Structures are given as structure tokens and as C-alpha cells.
Amino acid sequence: MLSLEMFGFRAMWSPYFFVVLTIVTLLFFLAVTKYKDQLSSEAEALTKKQGILFVSTIVLLYVIKGSPLDLLSHIMFSAHMTQMAFLYLVIPPMLIASLPHWMWRKLLEIRLVGGVFHFFTKPLIALVVFNGLFSFYHIPLIFDVIKVDMVLHATYTTILFISAIFMWWPLVNHLQEYQYLYGIKRIGYIFANGVLLTPACALIIFADNPMYATFSDPRAWAQALELCVPTSALSGLSLSGPEMFNWLPLLEDQQLGGVLMKIIQEIVYGTVLAQIFYEWYRKENADAEKIDPIPDLQSVE
């Protein structure tokens, strides 16, 4: 099996993406520290938890989209689905929680942004749009078209990422004016997400043959590889197909991808569900402590 290092440093580590993320991180910390009072008169101080969470989000984003995992996601379907799971189920809630409330409010004051958020973060719409886009993307005919076109791929995955933010918003955000779900509705929302994503995973897991040409057909695979490997690096290589780098048979790799997606989804949703139960339990205890105890009648007498 050949090594990924043959594709070169740029394909392996995405230095331009690293620079962009570094600049974004610097601008964020300047905005929430030195310039926060100029940006908003109601700006609260960044908490230590938010700072750590933002840095963790940026690091994870680089690992998912800038490290050799991104290159591997064009070679192994299981790596692709792992990337998808983290990119759309883990990073969006981390990003939402890491931004201070004043920054979200400032962003949502922009009329167009606020209007879009108000509409697409309604629970039913957010559920249908994200899960619909995710399932639509993994229809083989559509997947193979998007995967070989840089503009289509960048556009669709960006829209899918934004829809993931919309999907997570009703659960994760703490802005009082954007609270749509309470109590049992939050639990139902999580279960609905799990159910709606299941058909796409089941289709992949139980398929009898490799479904995607970009992971099985050498010509389509080579075209898809051009999205993350410079043409100059590919021109001198003789590649017969993804099996040169994949230690699993194509069908087993595809099935593993579906299983990994479902497992990561269950872990993430299970963690959020546990947090919801914990918050509910804490609130119930706090409310119980506020209730005055029944007076001792004997002592009154």
C-alpha cells in the first residue's frame, strides 16, 4: 500500500487553510478583547470556557479539513463519512457555544442574516433542510457529480455546513429571543434528527455493491482527487485507483463509513440528550429549594 506523502506537503497539510484559520482566530480574540467595547456597548467579557471552546473548534476544523484526514477522505469512503460526521455534527454546536452572546446579537442585527436565521432555525424547517440536504448529497448520481466539481463541491458543502448550524441552533444557543424548544420538545427534536438521518446511513450500510464511482472507478476517483491535490503533484504520478491506498475492500470500506457515521451521530446526540436531562434535573432541584417548607404544626401550637 502506497503512502499519502507521495502527494506532497501542500496536499497533506493545507498550509493556506492553516493561515486562514490562524488569521480568523487572531481576529476573533482581538474582537472579543481589545475592540469589544467599540463593536458593542453591551459586550460581555469572553469567558475562559468560550475561549478554550473556540480554539478547540478551530483546531478540530483544521484536523478535519486541513490535515491528511482531508486527503484520506478522497480515498477512503469511511474517512469521508468520519469527516462529514465531525464537520456537521460536532463542529457547529461547538462554534455556536463558543461565540459570546453579544457577538451573535450583533451578527443577527444585520437584517438579511437575522431574517434568514429567524426562518431557517425554526425547528421543523431546520430538521427537514439539514437532513434533506445530507441525504440528497449521498444519492450516488448526485454525489459523483458534486465530488468532481470544485465549485459545486465548495458551494454544496458550505450550504450543508450552514444548514447544520441552523439545525443545532434551537438546541445550543442561549439567546432568550431565539428559544424555540422547551422540555420534552428538545428530546423529541434530537430523536427526530436521529430518525431522519437513518435512511441515508442504512442505504450505505446495506448496499450490495460499491455505490459511488468517485470511490471505485479510477477515472472518477482521479478527478475527485484533484479537489485537494495540486495538478502539478498528480501529473507525475501513475495511479490505478483508490485500492492503492485503501487496506479495505471497497464494499467493506463503504459499509464501515455508514456505520461510523451512525455511531458518531448516536454518541453526539446521546451526549446532548444527557446534558438536557442534567439541566432539567438541576432546574427541578433549584425550583424545589425555592418552595417554602411546610411549617411544623406542633411547634406552632
TANOR-V63505 format. One record per backbone hydrogen bond with DSSP energy under -1.0 kcal/mol. NH is the residue of the N-H (numbers start at 1). CO is the residue of the C=O. If there is no record, write none. Layout:
BEGIN
nh	co
NH	CO
NH	CO
END
This chain:
BEGIN
nh	co
2	244
6	3
7	4
8	5
12	8
13	9
14	10
18	14
19	15
20	16
21	17
22	18
23	19
24	20
25	21
26	22
27	23
28	24
29	25
30	26
31	27
32	28
35	30
39	35
40	36
43	40
51	47
52	48
53	49
54	50
55	51
56	52
57	53
58	54
59	55
60	56
61	57
62	58
63	59
64	60
65	61
66	62
67	62
70	67
72	68
73	69
74	71
75	72
76	72
80	76
81	77
82	78
83	79
84	80
85	81
86	82
87	83
88	84
89	85
90	86
91	86
94	90
95	91
96	92
97	93
98	94
99	95
104	100
105	101
106	102
107	103
108	104
110	107
114	110
115	111
116	112
117	113
118	114
119	115
120	116
121	117
122	119
126	122
127	123
128	124
129	125
130	126
131	127
132	128
133	129
134	130
135	131
136	132
137	133
138	134
139	136
143	139
144	140
146	142
147	143
149	146
153	149
154	150
155	151
156	152
157	153
158	154
159	155
160	156
161	157
162	158
163	159
164	160
165	161
166	162
167	163
168	164
169	165
171	168
172	168
173	169
178	175
179	176
185	182
186	183
188	184
189	185
190	186
191	187
192	188
193	189
194	190
195	191
196	192
197	193
201	197
202	198
203	199
204	200
205	201
206	202
215	212
216	213
217	213
221	217
222	218
223	219
224	220
225	221
227	224
228	225
229	225
234	230
235	231
237	234
244	241
245	242
246	242
253	249
254	250
255	251
256	252
257	253
258	254
259	255
260	256
261	257
262	258
263	259
264	260
265	261
266	262
267	263
268	264
269	265
270	266
271	267
272	268
273	269
274	270
275	271
276	272
277	273
278	274
279	275
280	276
281	277
282	278
283	279
284	280
285	281
286	282
287	283
288	284
289	285
300	296
301	297
END
